[in-house]
Amino acid sequence: MNEISVFLSFKRAIILKKGVQKGVFQLITVILAAGQGKRLRSSVPKPLVKIKGKTMIEHVIEKAFYATASRKAILVINPDFEGDFLSQLKVPVTFAYQSVPKGTADALAQALNLIENGEDILVMYADLVLISRDSLKSLVSLHIERNCDITFLSGTTERRYPYALVERDERGRVIAFQEKKVPDFDPPWEFYIGPIILKKSVVEAYIEKLSPNESTGEIYIADIVSMAIADNKNICGFVTNNEREFLGVNTPEDLKAAEEIIEQ
């Protein structure tokens, strides 16, 4: 790491520390964890499947706490499995409930009344265990330094993923952000891969305006981003160079791959 990089990293750490201590910047983590993991063929809810002796949800919580310098987290879960989560978690969290899966934006909506006005929200997904601490830390630092309304984590790739496609103009500004869009241009492509920070006020401004997706009937966080882009909100994106961070644990094969990567 060169001297400039060291200075910037130090500066980001100071900004984050001051923001948390003085209350200038408040960040709470919301982890979407209502999935049952049927494709994973597990006897427990997917977030409670263990990798290297630790549940997936614990891996994600630890990384979020490291990146945010805060120990506040809301877990959005299926209420039928609250007892399972309570028996496994070793850190205090608050629960919100999503009985019927109606999309990522619907899951986030269930947590909104538990979040204070003025707080920004780091949304995480319980099955994205390979997102690195460094990527999350960089995401938070970018959000603070540029005073972004929304800041998302993305990656560029030659492969097609079933994630939201990010498009930018020649100046690097985000101009389109569309869930499950099939790219109509040549790679490399940029995909949104999960973690995202949103101002609570931005979520509240758009969440009631979302329309269910025609094919799934669900509402998505990606659609909030798309609406914010149309309204010229300050949209920021941190791009990771590590394609391993794209992997979500949905199948036994994904689980095996995650175990091998985490071990390295």
N, C-alpha and C positions, 0 to 999 in steps of 0.2 A: 504493500500500500504506500503510495507516495505522500509527500507532505501535505499537498492540497486535499487529498482524500481524508487524511487523518484530521485535518482542520475542520472539514465539513462534517465529518462524523461526530467530532467533539461538539461543534456548534449545534447540530441536531439534538444531541443528548442534552445540552444545556437548555435549549428551547423547550423540549419535552418535559424536562424536570421542572422548569419554572412554571410552565402551563399547568401542570398537575398541582404543584404546591400552592400557587396563588389563585387557582380557580379560574384562570383566564381561559383555559381549555379543559373541558371535561369530556371524557370518552368512556363509554360503557360498551361492553361486548355483548352481542346477542348471537347465540349459537343455535342454528336451525338443526334440531335433533329429533324430529318427529318420525323419521323414517323407520320402518320395521325391518327392512333388509331381507325381503323374501327371496331375492335373487342370490343373496349370500348364503341362504339355507342355514340360518343360525337359529338356535333355540332362545336367544335373547335379542332385544332390540339392537339394530345395527350399531348405534353409537357405543354400545356396551361390549361389543366384540373386542377381544384383547389382541394387541400386537406387542410382542416382546414383554408380556406380563402386565401391560397397562392398557386400559380401555381406550378406544379411539377418542372418546370425548375428553378423556384426561390429557391425551397428547395435544389436542386442540386448545383446551383451556390453558395449559401451561405456556404454550406459544403466545396466546393472546395476552396473558398477563405479563409476559416478558416484553412484548411489543408496546403495550399501552401504559406500562408502569402503574397499572390499576388492578385491583382485585375484585372488580365489580363485573358480574356476568349474569345474564338471563339466558336460561335454556328453554327453548320452545320445544315441548315434547308432547307425545300422545299421553293424555291423562291416565290411560289404562296401565302405563308402565312407570308411574311416578315412584312406586315402591322399589322397583328395580334400580332406578337411578339413585335413590336415597341410600340404598344398600352398598352402592359402589363408589359414590363420590366422597372424596376426603376433604373437599374445600366447600365453603358455603356459597351457594348460588340461589338465585330466585327462579321459580318456574313460571312459564306462561304455557298455555295449552292450545294445541291444534288437534281437535278430534278427527277431523276429516281433511286429508291433504288437498288443498286448493291452490297450491303454488307458493313460491318463495315470498311474494309480496303479502299474501294472506298470512303466512307464518309470522312475518315481521309485524304485521298489523296487530297480532295478538299480544305483542310485547310493548306496544307504544304507550299504553296507560301506566306502565311501570317505569317509564323513562322520564326524567325531569326535563322541563323546558330548558333549552340552552345546551343540553348535552348532545354531543355527536355520537353516532352509533357505528361501531365496527361490527359488521355482520360476517359471521364465519359459518362454515358448514362442517357438520360433525364427521363426515367421511373424507374430508380433504386433509389427511394426516401428514402429507408430504410437503405442504406449504412450509417454507423455511422460516426460522425466526428472523433472519436477516431481511427477507422479503417483506415480512410484516412490519418490521421496524422501519424500513425504508418507506413503506406505504404511509405509516403514521407521520413520519417526518415530512414527507412531501405534502400531506394534507395540511399540516400546521404551517409550514413555511409559505405556502402559496394561498393560504386561507381559502381552500377549495370548498365548494358546496358538496361535491361528491368526488371521491377518489377511489379508483378501482385497481385491482391487481390483474394484469394480463400477461400473455406471453405470445411470442411469434413462433410460427412453425410452418413446416411444409406439409404437415398432415392436417386432415379435416377432423374437427371435433364437434360434438353436438352442443356447443356452448354458444353464448352470444358473440356475434361477430362485431369487431370494432373496426371502424373506418376513420381515417384521418385525412386532413387536407395536406397540401404541400408544406405547410408550416408546422405540421405535427399536431394541430388541434383536432379534437374528437368531433366528428361531424355526423356519425351514425353509430348506433349501438342497438343491435337487433337480435332478439332471442331466436335461436335455432335457424338463423338464416343460412341458406346454402350460398357460399361465395360465388359471385358471378365475375370474378377476376382471378388472375393467376396468383399462386403463392409467391412469397410467404404471406400468410394470413396472421392477423392478430385476434386472439380470442380472450374474452373475459373468463377468468378461471376461478372465481369464487369470492375471496375476501373483498369487502367494499366498505368504505366509510361514507356515511351520509349524515348531513345535518338533520336533526329531528324535524325542524321546520320545513325542510324540503320534502321529507317523506309525507308529512301531514298535508302539504299543498297539493300532492298528486295522487295519493293512495286511493282516495274516494273516486277519482276520475278514471281509474284503470278499467279496461274492458277485458273480459275473459278471452283467452286465446281460442281461436276458432277450432283448433284440432284437439286441444287438451281440456278446455274449459277452466283453465287456471290463470291466475294473475302473477306476474313476475316482477322482480326487482329491476330487471333489465328495462322494463317498460317505464319505470320511474326515471331511469337515466335518460332514456330516449325523450321523454317529455321535458326534462330539465335542459337537454341540449337544445330543443326547439325554443325554449325560453331564454336562451343565452346565459344559463347559469355557468358558474366556474367549474368545469369538469376536468379533473386531472386523472392521469393514469400512470402507474409505475409498471414497467415492463420487466419481467424476470427473464433471465437467460437460461434457466434450468427447466427443461421440458418435463422433468420428473414431477414437477409441482402440479402438472395438469391432472395427475392420476387421482380419481375418486375411487374409493373402495366399495364396489357394488357386487362383485362376484368372488367366488373362491379363488379364481385366478388373480384378481386384483389384490386380494388379501395376501396371497403368497408373494406377489411382486413387492407390495409395501413392506412386508417383513424382511425381504432380502435387501431392500434399499435402506431401511431404517438401521439395519444391522451394520452397514458399511460406515 
